[in-house]
Amino acid sequence: MDRKKIDFLLKKLRNEKERYTKRVHWLLAAGALLWFVSQLISHTSLVDNSVMSAVSDFSEGAACGMLICGIIISSRYGQRISAFKQRLLKR
C-alpha cells in the first residue's frame, strides 16, 4: 500500500511539473511572438500608420513584460513567489 501511495504522489508531482513547464514555455513563446510582431511593424512601412505604430508599441511592451515574468518564474525565486501567493490566497 505504501508503494502505491508513493508512486501516486510521484506521478502527481511529475504531472504538476510538466504543466508548470508548459505554462512557462507558452509564456516565453507568446513574448517572442509579440516581439517579432513589434519588430516587423517597426521595420516596415507599416510604422507610418498611427494604429499600427500603437500596436507595435503595445506588443513591444507586452513582450518585454512577458519575457521578464518568464525569467522570474523560471528562476529560483519562482518557487518562493508561488508559495507566497498560495499562502495569501488561503487566508
C-alpha positions as CSV (number, residue, x, y, z in Angstrom):
1,M,0.0,0.0,0.0
2,D,2.8,2.4,0.8
3,R,4.5,1.8,-2.5
4,K,1.2,2.6,-4.4
5,K,0.9,5.9,-2.5
6,I,4.5,6.8,-3.2
7,D,4.0,6.0,-6.9
8,F,0.8,8.1,-7.0
9,L,2.5,11.1,-5.4
10,L,5.5,10.9,-7.7
11,K,3.2,10.7,-10.7
12,K,1.2,13.7,-9.4
13,L,4.3,15.8,-8.8
14,R,5.6,14.9,-12.3
15,N,2.4,16.0,-13.9
16,E,2.4,19.3,-12.0
17,K,5.9,20.0,-13.0
18,E,5.2,19.2,-16.6
19,R,2.1,21.5,-16.5
20,Y,4.2,24.3,-14.9
21,T,6.9,23.9,-17.5
22,K,4.4,24.0,-20.3
23,R,2.9,27.3,-18.9
24,V,6.4,28.9,-18.8
25,H,7.1,27.8,-22.4
26,W,3.8,29.3,-23.6
27,L,4.6,32.5,-21.8
28,L,8.0,32.8,-23.4
29,A,6.7,31.8,-26.8
30,A,4.0,34.5,-26.6
31,G,6.6,37.0,-25.6
32,A,8.8,36.1,-28.5
33,L,5.9,36.3,-30.9
34,L,4.8,39.7,-29.7
35,W,8.4,40.9,-30.0
36,F,8.6,39.6,-33.6
37,V,5.3,41.4,-34.5
38,S,6.7,44.6,-33.0
39,Q,9.9,44.4,-34.9
40,L,8.1,43.5,-38.1
41,I,5.8,46.5,-37.8
42,S,8.6,49.0,-36.8
43,H,11.0,47.9,-39.6
44,T,8.5,48.2,-42.5
45,S,6.3,51.0,-43.9
46,L,3.5,50.0,-41.5
47,V,5.0,52.2,-38.8
48,D,3.7,55.3,-40.7
49,N,0.1,54.2,-39.8
50,S,-0.7,55.5,-36.3
51,V,-2.8,52.5,-35.4
52,M,-0.1,50.0,-36.4
53,S,2.5,52.1,-34.6
54,A,0.4,51.9,-31.4
55,V,0.1,48.1,-31.9
56,S,3.8,47.9,-32.3
57,D,4.4,49.8,-29.2
58,F,1.9,47.8,-27.2
59,S,3.4,44.5,-28.4
60,E,6.9,45.5,-27.6
61,G,5.9,46.4,-24.1
62,A,3.9,43.2,-23.6
63,A,6.8,41.2,-25.0
64,C,9.2,42.7,-22.6
65,G,6.8,42.1,-19.7
66,M,6.2,38.5,-20.6
67,L,9.9,37.8,-21.0
68,I,10.7,39.3,-17.7
69,C,7.9,37.4,-16.0
70,G,9.2,34.2,-17.7
71,I,12.7,34.8,-16.4
72,I,11.5,35.4,-12.9
73,I,9.1,32.4,-12.8
74,S,11.8,30.1,-14.2
75,S,14.4,31.3,-11.7
76,R,14.9,30.0,-8.2
77,Y,12.6,32.8,-6.9
78,G,9.7,31.4,-8.9
79,Q,9.0,28.7,-6.3
80,R,9.2,31.3,-3.5
81,I,6.8,33.6,-5.2
82,S,4.4,30.8,-5.9
83,A,4.4,29.6,-2.3
84,F,3.9,33.1,-1.1
85,K,0.9,33.5,-3.4
86,Q,-0.6,30.3,-2.2
87,R,-0.3,31.4,1.4
88,L,-2.0,34.7,0.6
89,L,-4.9,33.0,-1.2
90,K,-5.5,30.5,1.6
91,R,-6.2,33.3,4.1
